Amino acid sequence: MPITAETLRVKIFADGADRAGMLAIGANPLIRGFTTNPTLMRRAGITDYAAFARDILAEIRDRPISFEVFSDEFDEMQAQAEKISAWGDNVYVKVPITNTRGESIIPLLTRMARSGVKFNVTALFTEAQVRAASDALADAPPCNISVFAGRVADAGVDPLPLMRRALEIMAPRPQQELIWASPREVFNIVQAHEIGCHIITVTNDILAKLPGLGKDLEQFSLETVKMFRNDAVAAGFSL
């Protein structure tokens, strides 16, 4: 039986920072959570970080949503993490696996593991990073470990072995969920589903293609032929 959007086991989180778009997407029952980051917020024209977050949280109360720290200094990261966490029970605090100097976040995670903050450790690319983050958060409350599988693939490396290994590493800690981040196509959702990945973050362009999941390929072929023909006629082409 082909996989459809309704039979997916992997949880789909919407990745974005446009208020209207987030609320519209949130009406879709397939969306189980949300993630944001400073880059997406900047693109959306957001200038007041806290005000944006509180406004969204007033509307989205029933699903997890991640907001990211943006300091490059660990003491300030901790203060930001504590402040962000206090915004709501459904808030996860995104922290990068290193700062911009390549210094590891692990000592901070270890120090804060039992603080009650729900972490989303982001920008992981290697097995060693996954193991270190999982170990540091062994006694933490529910948390996410976000592996950028799409960017790993952009480097010409198959991310599937890494994602499978990450699931094995995290398995003894059921409060930890693996995020397949930066997907590039709908097939990545199928891959995440098949290996038992907990969560995949999906942008609007991929979400728009989700209704095609499981479509009959003969029918898909015919629709493509019709598209080419209709566009040629509409353009008034002649030879």
Residue frames relative to the residue before (quaternion, step in Angstrom):
aa qw qx qy qz dx dy dz
M 1.0000 0.0000 0.0000 0.0000 0.00 0.00 0.00
P 0.4382 -0.7095 0.4759 0.2797 3.63 -0.78 0.96
I 0.5043 -0.6321 0.4964 0.3158 3.55 -1.17 0.63
T 0.0852 -0.7744 0.6255 0.0423 3.56 -1.00 0.86
A 0.6944 -0.4637 0.3354 0.4362 3.54 -1.28 0.23
E 0.6794 0.5094 -0.2899 0.4414 3.57 1.07 -0.73
T 0.7243 0.4275 -0.2519 0.4788 3.62 1.14 -0.46
L 0.4094 0.7248 -0.4679 0.2970 3.60 1.24 0.09
R 0.3202 -0.7303 0.5705 0.1967 3.56 -1.04 0.83
V 0.6222 0.5389 -0.3460 0.4502 3.57 1.07 -0.70
K 0.4007 -0.7147 0.5217 0.2377 3.57 -0.98 0.86
I 0.2866 -0.7650 0.5572 0.1491 3.56 -0.90 0.97
F 0.0980 -0.7657 0.6351 0.0269 3.55 -0.83 1.11
A 0.3746 -0.7185 0.5430 0.2205 3.57 -0.93 0.91
D 0.2106 -0.7831 0.5792 0.0827 3.55 -0.87 1.01
G 0.4490 0.6795 -0.4772 0.3301 3.59 -0.46 1.14
A 0.2348 -0.7785 0.5658 0.1365 3.54 -1.34 0.08
D 0.4751 0.6275 -0.4608 0.4100 3.56 1.22 0.47
R 0.4724 -0.7245 0.4177 0.2781 3.58 -0.48 1.20
A 0.6951 0.4703 -0.2894 0.4604 3.57 0.73 -1.06
G 0.6631 0.5103 -0.3057 0.4544 3.56 0.96 -0.85
M 0.6470 0.5218 -0.3225 0.4530 3.58 0.97 -0.84
L 0.6845 0.4811 -0.2934 0.4626 3.57 0.91 -0.87
A 0.6391 0.5145 -0.3294 0.4673 3.58 1.05 -0.75
I 0.6679 0.4890 -0.2953 0.4770 3.57 0.93 -0.91
G 0.6252 0.5741 -0.3290 0.4139 3.55 1.06 -0.75
A 0.5833 0.5764 -0.3739 0.4333 3.57 1.21 -0.34
N 0.5767 0.5721 -0.3679 0.4525 3.58 1.28 -0.32
P 0.4096 -0.7446 0.4636 0.2509 3.64 -0.56 1.06
L 0.5665 0.5985 -0.3890 0.4117 3.60 1.21 -0.28
I 0.6309 0.5374 -0.3365 0.4470 3.60 1.18 -0.50
R 0.1516 -0.8383 0.5232 0.0241 3.53 -0.49 1.28
G 0.8027 -0.0280 0.0214 0.5953 3.59 1.27 -0.10
F 0.3305 -0.7416 0.5601 0.1647 3.55 -1.37 0.10
T 0.0702 -0.7588 0.6430 0.0760 3.54 -1.24 0.54
T 0.0966 -0.7612 0.6390 0.0552 3.53 -1.21 0.63
N 0.0289 -0.7717 0.6280 0.0963 3.56 -1.32 -0.04
P 0.6833 -0.5119 0.3150 0.4146 3.63 -1.16 0.40
T 0.6136 0.5507 -0.3569 0.4391 3.61 1.06 -0.66
L 0.6721 0.4799 -0.2978 0.4788 3.58 0.91 -0.90
M 0.6384 0.5248 -0.3318 0.4549 3.59 1.01 -0.73
R 0.6444 0.5163 -0.3262 0.4602 3.56 0.97 -0.82
R 0.6525 0.5138 -0.3132 0.4606 3.58 0.97 -0.86
A 0.6822 0.4773 -0.2794 0.4782 3.57 1.12 -0.68
G 0.5253 -0.6709 0.3901 0.3488 3.59 1.28 0.03
I 0.3848 0.7303 -0.4838 0.2908 3.59 1.20 0.38
T 0.1341 -0.8103 0.5683 0.0494 3.57 -0.87 0.97
D 0.7329 0.3061 -0.1979 0.5745 3.59 1.21 -0.47
Y 0.3285 -0.8020 0.4720 0.1615 3.53 -0.08 1.37
A 0.7194 0.4569 -0.2592 0.4544 3.56 0.70 -1.10
A 0.6484 0.5202 -0.3278 0.4489 3.59 0.96 -0.80
F 0.6293 0.5228 -0.3301 0.4709 3.57 1.01 -0.80
A 0.6747 0.5094 -0.3025 0.4402 3.57 0.84 -0.99
R 0.6841 0.4853 -0.2953 0.4575 3.58 0.85 -0.93
D 0.6216 0.5420 -0.3359 0.4551 3.57 1.07 -0.72
I 0.6711 0.4828 -0.2929 0.4803 3.59 0.92 -0.91
L 0.6770 0.5066 -0.2978 0.4431 3.57 0.93 -0.87
A 0.5754 0.5665 -0.3810 0.4504 3.58 1.19 -0.36
E 0.7162 0.4172 -0.2298 0.5101 3.57 1.23 -0.56
I 0.7646 0.2842 -0.1473 0.5594 3.58 1.00 -0.83
R 0.0779 0.8356 -0.5306 0.1188 3.55 -0.15 1.31
D 0.7212 0.4971 -0.2251 0.4267 3.55 1.20 -0.54
R 0.7471 0.3115 -0.1945 0.5540 3.60 1.29 -0.01
P 0.5827 -0.5982 0.4075 0.3696 3.60 -1.10 0.58
I 0.0132 -0.7742 0.6328 -0.0065 3.53 -1.17 0.70
S 0.2527 -0.7953 0.5406 0.1070 3.57 -0.88 0.99
F 0.0525 -0.7498 0.6592 0.0241 3.52 -1.11 0.88
E 0.3388 -0.7988 0.4779 0.1370 3.54 -0.89 0.99
V 0.4620 -0.6178 0.5529 0.3148 3.55 -1.16 0.65
F 0.1864 -0.8090 0.5463 0.1110 3.57 -1.16 0.43
S 0.4545 0.6552 -0.4721 0.3759 3.59 1.22 0.18
D 0.3486 -0.7202 0.5570 0.2228 3.57 -1.25 0.44
E 0.6498 0.4768 -0.3033 0.5083 3.59 1.33 0.02
F 0.5220 -0.7130 0.3722 0.2839 3.55 -0.71 1.09
D 0.6217 0.5281 -0.3601 0.4527 3.62 0.98 -0.67
E 0.6812 0.4650 -0.2819 0.4901 3.56 0.98 -0.84
M 0.5779 0.5646 -0.3720 0.4571 3.59 1.10 -0.63
Q 0.6522 0.5167 -0.3158 0.4560 3.57 0.92 -0.90
A 0.6570 0.5017 -0.3132 0.4675 3.59 0.91 -0.88
Q 0.6550 0.4987 -0.3114 0.4748 3.59 0.98 -0.82
A 0.6358 0.5371 -0.3274 0.4473 3.57 0.98 -0.83
E 0.6639 0.4979 -0.3041 0.4678 3.57 0.93 -0.87
K 0.6548 0.5101 -0.3118 0.4624 3.58 1.00 -0.81
I 0.6706 0.4970 -0.2987 0.4627 3.59 0.89 -0.95
S 0.6432 0.5433 -0.3244 0.4311 3.57 0.93 -0.91
A 0.6592 0.5380 -0.3028 0.4292 3.57 1.05 -0.77
W 0.5249 0.6585 -0.4089 0.3517 3.60 1.21 -0.23
G 0.8057 -0.2013 0.1317 0.5414 3.63 1.08 -0.46
D 0.6092 -0.5801 0.4070 0.3560 3.55 -1.23 0.52
N 0.6963 0.4591 -0.2751 0.4782 3.58 1.16 -0.51
V 0.5194 0.6552 -0.4007 0.3747 3.60 1.28 0.14
Y 0.1277 -0.7328 0.6650 0.0663 3.51 -1.07 0.95
V 0.3104 -0.7580 0.5505 0.1611 3.55 -1.00 0.85
K 0.2591 -0.7700 0.5665 0.1381 3.54 -0.60 1.16
V 0.0222 0.7658 -0.6421 0.0286 3.53 -0.96 0.97
P 0.4445 -0.6919 0.4895 0.2899 3.62 -0.92 0.79
I 0.5951 -0.5967 0.4062 0.3533 3.57 -1.14 0.62
T 0.7672 0.0581 -0.0763 0.6342 3.60 1.25 -0.38
N 0.4661 -0.5922 0.5361 0.3805 3.53 -1.32 0.03
T 0.7280 -0.4485 0.2773 0.4382 3.61 -1.23 -0.01
R 0.6363 0.4979 -0.3352 0.4846 3.60 1.26 -0.15
G 0.5507 -0.6393 0.3783 0.3807 3.56 1.30 0.10
E 0.4527 0.6764 -0.4540 0.3626 3.59 1.27 0.28
S 0.4997 -0.7209 0.4078 0.2536 3.55 -0.79 1.09
I 0.4450 -0.6771 0.5299 0.2505 3.54 -1.18 0.73
I 0.4505 0.7478 -0.4262 0.2371 3.60 1.22 -0.41
P 0.6500 0.5010 -0.3586 0.4450 3.69 0.80 -0.74
L 0.6418 0.5087 -0.3247 0.4732 3.59 1.03 -0.73
L 0.6486 0.5071 -0.3248 0.4654 3.61 0.92 -0.83
T 0.6467 0.5225 -0.3195 0.4547 3.56 0.94 -0.87
R 0.6668 0.5107 -0.2895 0.4591 3.55 0.99 -0.89
M 0.7797 0.3556 -0.1687 0.4870 3.57 1.01 -0.82
A 0.3551 0.7883 -0.4643 0.1922 3.59 1.25 -0.09
R 0.7786 0.3152 -0.1653 0.5168 3.59 0.98 -0.81
S 0.4148 0.7386 -0.4447 0.2908 3.58 1.23 0.36
G 0.5473 -0.6107 0.4042 0.4051 3.57 1.23 -0.36
V 0.5186 0.6256 -0.4211 0.4029 3.60 1.27 -0.15
K 0.2878 -0.7278 0.5975 0.1746 3.56 -0.98 0.91
F 0.1686 -0.8332 0.5229 0.0624 3.55 -0.34 1.24
N 0.1142 -0.7011 0.6942 0.1160 3.48 -1.40 0.46
V 0.1488 -0.8075 0.5672 0.0640 3.57 -0.14 1.28
T 0.1109 -0.8589 0.4996 -0.0204 3.55 -0.50 1.23
A 0.7884 0.3457 -0.2729 0.4295 3.52 -1.42 0.30
L 0.3425 0.7202 -0.5251 0.2971 3.58 0.99 0.85
F 0.1031 -0.8153 0.5697 0.0123 3.55 -1.04 0.88
T 0.7762 0.3228 -0.1580 0.5180 3.61 1.19 -0.31
E 0.6286 -0.5350 0.4131 0.3847 3.54 -1.28 0.44
A 0.6319 0.5448 -0.3372 0.4361 3.57 0.98 -0.82
Q 0.6448 0.5120 -0.3206 0.4683 3.58 1.00 -0.77
V 0.6379 0.5247 -0.3253 0.4604 3.59 0.99 -0.84
R 0.6692 0.5053 -0.3078 0.4496 3.57 0.85 -0.96
A 0.6634 0.5111 -0.3100 0.4500 3.59 0.91 -0.91
A 0.6749 0.4898 -0.2985 0.4643 3.60 0.92 -0.89
S 0.6564 0.5113 -0.3127 0.4582 3.56 0.95 -0.87
D 0.6544 0.5064 -0.3133 0.4660 3.58 0.95 -0.82
A 0.6641 0.5183 -0.3097 0.4410 3.57 0.92 -0.90
L 0.7576 0.3538 -0.1824 0.5173 3.58 1.09 -0.74
A 0.2302 0.8165 -0.5024 0.1670 3.57 1.20 0.49
D 0.7836 0.2840 -0.1444 0.5333 3.59 1.01 -0.78
A 0.4306 0.7184 -0.4451 0.3169 3.57 1.24 0.33
P 0.5760 -0.5366 0.4625 0.4079 3.59 -1.27 0.17
P 0.7746 -0.2998 0.2121 0.5148 3.64 -1.18 -0.11
C 0.0864 0.8004 -0.5820 0.1149 3.56 -0.86 0.97
N 0.3226 -0.7307 0.5743 0.1796 3.54 -1.33 0.39
I 0.1351 -0.7317 0.6589 0.1105 3.53 -1.25 0.58
S 0.1663 -0.8441 0.5096 0.0109 3.51 -0.42 1.32
V 0.0923 -0.8005 0.5922 0.0019 3.56 -0.45 1.30
F 0.3491 -0.7670 0.5071 0.1806 3.56 -0.73 1.10
A 0.1268 -0.8498 0.5099 0.0433 3.53 0.49 1.28
G 0.6395 0.5421 -0.3321 0.4322 3.59 1.00 -0.77
R 0.6858 0.4605 -0.2868 0.4852 3.55 0.96 -0.78
V 0.5667 0.5531 -0.3851 0.4740 3.58 1.15 -0.54
A 0.6603 0.4977 -0.2986 0.4767 3.59 0.96 -0.88
D 0.6113 0.5563 -0.3472 0.4431 3.60 1.07 -0.70
A 0.6638 0.4853 -0.2967 0.4856 3.58 1.20 -0.51
G 0.5728 -0.6200 0.3656 0.3922 3.58 1.30 0.13
V 0.5810 0.5647 -0.3648 0.4588 3.57 1.28 0.38
D 0.4514 -0.6707 0.5194 0.2769 3.57 -0.95 0.92
P 0.2899 -0.7998 0.4956 0.1750 3.64 -0.54 1.07
L 0.4968 0.7033 -0.4244 0.2800 3.60 1.15 -0.40
P 0.6529 0.4968 -0.3515 0.4510 3.66 0.81 -0.75
L 0.6395 0.5213 -0.3192 0.4662 3.58 1.02 -0.79
M 0.6788 0.4892 -0.3030 0.4563 3.59 0.88 -0.89
R 0.6373 0.5101 -0.3299 0.4741 3.60 1.00 -0.75
R 0.6632 0.5005 -0.3066 0.4644 3.57 0.93 -0.88
A 0.6170 0.5462 -0.3429 0.4509 3.59 1.03 -0.76
L 0.6461 0.5138 -0.3203 0.4647 3.59 0.97 -0.82
E 0.6392 0.5202 -0.3232 0.4651 3.59 1.02 -0.77
I 0.6536 0.5213 -0.3075 0.4544 3.57 0.95 -0.90
M 0.7435 0.4335 -0.2170 0.4607 3.56 0.92 -0.96
A 0.4710 0.7384 -0.4098 0.2548 3.59 1.20 -0.49
P 0.6849 0.4809 -0.3278 0.4384 3.68 0.84 -0.72
R 0.7125 0.3857 -0.2366 0.5363 3.59 1.28 -0.21
P 0.1788 -0.8596 0.4671 0.1047 3.60 0.30 1.24
Q 0.5926 0.5621 -0.3824 0.4321 3.60 1.19 -0.23
Q 0.6300 0.5160 -0.3293 0.4780 3.59 1.29 -0.16
E 0.0852 -0.7925 0.6031 0.0312 3.58 -0.90 0.94
L 0.3663 -0.7331 0.5403 0.1910 3.53 -1.01 0.93
I 0.1870 -0.7631 0.6114 0.0942 3.54 -0.97 0.95
W 0.2651 -0.6952 0.6485 0.1608 3.55 -1.02 0.96
A 0.0715 -0.8356 0.5447 -0.0055 3.58 -0.23 1.27
S 0.8458 0.2162 -0.1884 0.4499 3.52 -1.37 0.45
P 0.1190 0.7970 -0.5821 0.1088 3.62 0.71 0.96
R 0.3439 -0.7638 0.5207 0.1649 3.54 -1.16 0.66
E 0.8026 0.0685 0.0006 0.5926 3.59 1.21 -0.48
V 0.6839 -0.4875 0.3493 0.4155 3.55 -1.30 0.35
F 0.5976 0.5861 -0.3670 0.4058 3.60 1.03 -0.71
N 0.5770 0.5756 -0.3864 0.4318 3.60 1.12 -0.51
I 0.6043 0.5375 -0.3557 0.4684 3.60 1.10 -0.62
V 0.6332 0.5175 -0.3220 0.4770 3.58 1.02 -0.81
Q 0.6479 0.5167 -0.3191 0.4598 3.59 0.93 -0.89
A 0.6564 0.5095 -0.3102 0.4619 3.58 0.92 -0.92
H 0.6272 0.5383 -0.3118 0.4686 3.57 1.04 -0.84
E 0.7116 0.4938 -0.2694 0.4209 3.56 0.79 -1.04
I 0.7265 0.4102 -0.2608 0.4857 3.62 1.00 -0.67
G 0.5322 -0.6561 0.3973 0.3585 3.59 1.25 -0.08
C 0.2705 0.7528 -0.5452 0.2508 3.59 1.14 0.57
H 0.5084 -0.6978 0.4179 0.2827 3.56 -0.93 0.88
I 0.8184 0.0611 0.0614 0.5681 3.57 0.84 -1.07
I 0.0355 -0.7495 0.6564 0.0779 3.56 -1.24 0.51
T 0.3102 -0.7330 0.5727 0.1960 3.57 -0.95 0.87
V 0.0836 -0.8243 0.5594 -0.0255 3.55 -0.79 1.05
T 0.3296 -0.7428 0.5544 0.1796 3.56 -0.91 0.98
N 0.7233 -0.4754 0.2879 0.4099 3.56 -1.27 0.38
D 0.6551 0.5291 -0.3397 0.4189 3.60 0.93 -0.80
I 0.6732 0.4555 -0.3002 0.4992 3.59 1.05 -0.68
L 0.6018 0.5577 -0.3578 0.4459 3.59 1.03 -0.72
A 0.6372 0.5478 -0.3277 0.4318 3.58 1.03 -0.79
K 0.6918 0.4677 -0.2699 0.4793 3.59 1.17 -0.56
L 0.4613 0.7356 -0.4190 0.2654 3.57 1.24 -0.31
P 0.6132 0.5536 -0.3797 0.4163 3.68 0.97 -0.61
G 0.6345 0.5425 -0.3347 0.4372 3.60 1.19 -0.39
L 0.4565 0.6942 -0.4493 0.3285 3.58 1.25 -0.15
G 0.8157 0.1977 -0.1787 0.5134 3.56 -0.74 1.09
K 0.4005 0.7319 -0.4721 0.2847 3.60 1.25 0.07
D 0.5374 -0.6037 0.4853 0.3334 3.56 -1.13 0.70
L 0.4261 -0.7520 0.4420 0.2401 3.58 -0.64 1.10
E 0.5855 0.5447 -0.3806 0.4644 3.61 1.11 -0.52
Q 0.6584 0.4914 -0.3027 0.4830 3.58 0.97 -0.85
F 0.6238 0.5367 -0.3303 0.4623 3.58 1.04 -0.80
S 0.6280 0.5364 -0.3239 0.4615 3.58 1.03 -0.81
L 0.6700 0.4982 -0.2980 0.4628 3.56 0.90 -0.97
E 0.6420 0.5200 -0.3273 0.4586 3.61 0.95 -0.80
T 0.6423 0.5210 -0.3205 0.4618 3.58 1.03 -0.74
V 0.6381 0.5157 -0.3217 0.4726 3.59 0.99 -0.86
K 0.6541 0.5103 -0.3123 0.4627 3.58 0.94 -0.87
M 0.6189 0.5444 -0.3450 0.4489 3.60 1.02 -0.76
F 0.6627 0.4987 -0.3116 0.4638 3.59 0.86 -0.94
R 0.6677 0.5021 -0.3013 0.4597 3.59 0.90 -0.94
N 0.6823 0.4897 -0.3046 0.4493 3.61 0.80 -0.94
D 0.6627 0.4977 -0.3141 0.4630 3.61 0.98 -0.77
A 0.6257 0.5299 -0.3406 0.4601 3.59 1.06 -0.67
V 0.6588 0.4938 -0.2988 0.4826 3.58 1.00 -0.88
A 0.6682 0.5109 -0.3056 0.4461 3.59 0.90 -0.93
A 0.6827 0.4775 -0.2830 0.4752 3.57 1.09 -0.66
G 0.4137 -0.7364 0.4500 0.2898 3.59 1.25 -0.22
F 0.2538 0.7958 -0.5155 0.1913 3.58 1.10 0.60
S 0.0502 0.7682 -0.6379 0.0204 3.54 -1.18 0.65
L 0.1926 -0.7627 0.6070 0.1125 3.55 -1.28 0.49
